[in-house]
Amino acid sequence: MTKKFRPKLTASIVQWALVDVAGMLLVAMGGFYLIKDQTFIPGFPSATSEAIAVALVGIGLIFMAAVKMLAEVMEQMPGTGQESATDEK
């Protein structure tokens, strides 16, 4: 029978999750400007090209954070042929 793997929440995963939230905020600010021509923060973004750049940076941050969080979880997974930490107890 296969045991379920439950990853541990580490400081590194929390940090990357915060980077992910920052990326989502940037995408939201850029998208809101492009769709409604309004801003959350007065004067930012101030032009269409700036809004596109902000949205692209946000998408990049989201992608980078997702990859790094996945790598952190993969490091925690027990390897093939190894006993998991829960089996040793």
Short mmCIF file of the C-alpha atoms (twelve columns), coordinates in Angstrom:
data_MODEL
# 
_entry.id   MODEL 
# 
loop_
_atom_site.group_PDB 
_atom_site.id 
_atom_site.type_symbol 
_atom_site.label_atom_id 
_atom_site.label_alt_id 
_atom_site.label_comp_id 
_atom_site.label_asym_id 
_atom_site.label_seq_id 
_atom_site.Cartn_x 
_atom_site.Cartn_y 
_atom_site.Cartn_z 
_atom_site.pdbx_PDB_model_num 
ATOM 1  C CA . MET A 1  0.000   0.000  0.000   1 
ATOM 2  C CA . THR A 2  1.319   3.434  -0.938  1 
ATOM 3  C CA . LYS A 3  1.543   6.065  1.775   1 
ATOM 4  C CA . LYS A 4  0.589   9.633  1.004   1 
ATOM 5  C CA . PHE A 5  3.334   12.233 1.001   1 
ATOM 6  C CA . ARG A 6  2.596   15.485 2.812   1 
ATOM 7  C CA . PRO A 7  5.222   18.205 2.298   1 
ATOM 8  C CA . LYS A 8  6.299   20.356 5.227   1 
ATOM 9  C CA . LEU A 9  5.792   24.104 5.120   1 
ATOM 10 C CA . THR A 10 9.269   25.632 5.268   1 
ATOM 11 C CA . ALA A 11 10.452  29.226 5.427   1 
ATOM 12 C CA . SER A 12 11.657  28.966 1.839   1 
ATOM 13 C CA . ILE A 13 8.215   27.902 0.600   1 
ATOM 14 C CA . VAL A 14 6.593   30.774 2.516   1 
ATOM 15 C CA . GLN A 15 9.037   33.258 0.982   1 
ATOM 16 C CA . TRP A 16 8.290   32.016 -2.532  1 
ATOM 17 C CA . ALA A 17 4.571   32.165 -1.775  1 
ATOM 18 C CA . LEU A 18 4.990   35.848 -0.886  1 
ATOM 19 C CA . VAL A 19 6.821   36.412 -4.181  1 
ATOM 20 C CA . ASP A 20 3.864   34.705 -5.877  1 
ATOM 21 C CA . VAL A 21 1.432   37.106 -4.158  1 
ATOM 22 C CA . ALA A 22 3.546   40.072 -5.264  1 
ATOM 23 C CA . GLY A 23 3.417   38.769 -8.837  1 
ATOM 24 C CA . MET A 24 -0.359  38.454 -8.661  1 
ATOM 25 C CA . LEU A 25 -0.638  42.031 -7.412  1 
ATOM 26 C CA . LEU A 26 1.510   43.264 -10.303 1 
ATOM 27 C CA . VAL A 27 -0.597  41.356 -12.835 1 
ATOM 28 C CA . ALA A 28 -3.746  42.789 -11.251 1 
ATOM 29 C CA . MET A 29 -2.415  46.369 -11.357 1 
ATOM 30 C CA . GLY A 30 -1.270  46.071 -14.948 1 
ATOM 31 C CA . GLY A 31 -4.445  44.339 -16.065 1 
ATOM 32 C CA . PHE A 32 -6.693  46.810 -14.260 1 
ATOM 33 C CA . TYR A 33 -4.971  49.683 -16.026 1 
ATOM 34 C CA . LEU A 34 -5.234  47.962 -19.400 1 
ATOM 35 C CA . ILE A 35 -8.908  47.025 -18.959 1 
ATOM 36 C CA . LYS A 36 -10.361 49.995 -17.060 1 
ATOM 37 C CA . ASP A 37 -7.675  52.678 -17.586 1 
ATOM 38 C CA . GLN A 38 -7.624  53.168 -13.807 1 
ATOM 39 C CA . THR A 39 -4.991  52.578 -11.150 1 
ATOM 40 C CA . PHE A 40 -4.932  51.278 -7.567  1 
ATOM 41 C CA . ILE A 41 -1.921  53.439 -6.731  1 
ATOM 42 C CA . PRO A 42 -2.182  56.980 -8.135  1 
ATOM 43 C CA . GLY A 43 0.236   57.350 -11.035 1 
ATOM 44 C CA . PHE A 44 1.307   53.695 -11.241 1 
ATOM 45 C CA . PRO A 45 1.195   52.465 -13.947 1 
ATOM 46 C CA . SER A 46 0.952   55.702 -15.851 1 
ATOM 47 C CA . ALA A 47 1.038   54.464 -19.456 1 
ATOM 48 C CA . THR A 48 -0.077  51.463 -21.466 1 
ATOM 49 C CA . SER A 49 3.496   50.335 -22.099 1 
ATOM 50 C CA . GLU A 50 4.236   50.543 -18.373 1 
ATOM 51 C CA . ALA A 51 1.089   48.529 -17.587 1 
ATOM 52 C CA . ILE A 52 2.137   45.831 -20.055 1 
ATOM 53 C CA . ALA A 53 5.630   45.718 -18.533 1 
ATOM 54 C CA . VAL A 54 4.200   45.490 -14.999 1 
ATOM 55 C CA . ALA A 55 1.876   42.650 -16.024 1 
ATOM 56 C CA . LEU A 56 4.720   40.761 -17.735 1 
ATOM 57 C CA . VAL A 57 6.985   41.127 -14.701 1 
ATOM 58 C CA . GLY A 58 4.129   39.851 -12.542 1 
ATOM 59 C CA . ILE A 59 3.664   36.816 -14.780 1 
ATOM 60 C CA . GLY A 60 7.409   36.165 -14.592 1 
ATOM 61 C CA . LEU A 61 7.366   36.351 -10.795 1 
ATOM 62 C CA . ILE A 62 4.400   33.978 -10.599 1 
ATOM 63 C CA . PHE A 63 6.120   31.465 -12.876 1 
ATOM 64 C CA . MET A 64 9.445   31.703 -11.029 1 
ATOM 65 C CA . ALA A 65 7.784   31.297 -7.629  1 
ATOM 66 C CA . ALA A 66 5.794   28.281 -8.800  1 
ATOM 67 C CA . VAL A 67 8.931   26.570 -10.120 1 
ATOM 68 C CA . LYS A 68 10.897  27.283 -6.934  1 
ATOM 69 C CA . MET A 69 8.075   26.065 -4.667  1 
ATOM 70 C CA . LEU A 70 7.757   22.893 -6.722  1 
ATOM 71 C CA . ALA A 71 11.527  22.344 -6.456  1 
ATOM 72 C CA . GLU A 72 11.333  22.762 -2.674  1 
ATOM 73 C CA . VAL A 73 8.559   20.171 -2.442  1 
ATOM 74 C CA . MET A 74 10.421  17.780 -4.742  1 
ATOM 75 C CA . GLU A 75 13.495  18.008 -2.467  1 
ATOM 76 C CA . GLN A 76 11.352  16.869 0.453   1 
ATOM 77 C CA . MET A 77 9.984   13.807 -1.358  1 
ATOM 78 C CA . PRO A 78 11.512  10.486 -0.371  1 
ATOM 79 C CA . GLY A 79 13.563  8.913  -3.144  1 
ATOM 80 C CA . THR A 80 12.734  5.582  -4.752  1 
ATOM 81 C CA . GLY A 81 13.696  2.667  -2.557  1 
ATOM 82 C CA . GLN A 82 14.026  4.874  0.524   1 
ATOM 83 C CA . GLU A 83 11.750  4.755  3.523   1 
ATOM 84 C CA . SER A 84 9.872   7.951  4.242   1 
ATOM 85 C CA . ALA A 85 10.352  9.717  7.567   1 
ATOM 86 C CA . THR A 86 6.897   8.578  8.708   1 
ATOM 87 C CA . ASP A 87 7.771   4.916  8.125   1 
ATOM 88 C CA . GLU A 88 10.769  5.102  10.482  1 
ATOM 89 C CA . LYS A 89 8.645   5.952  13.522  1 
# 
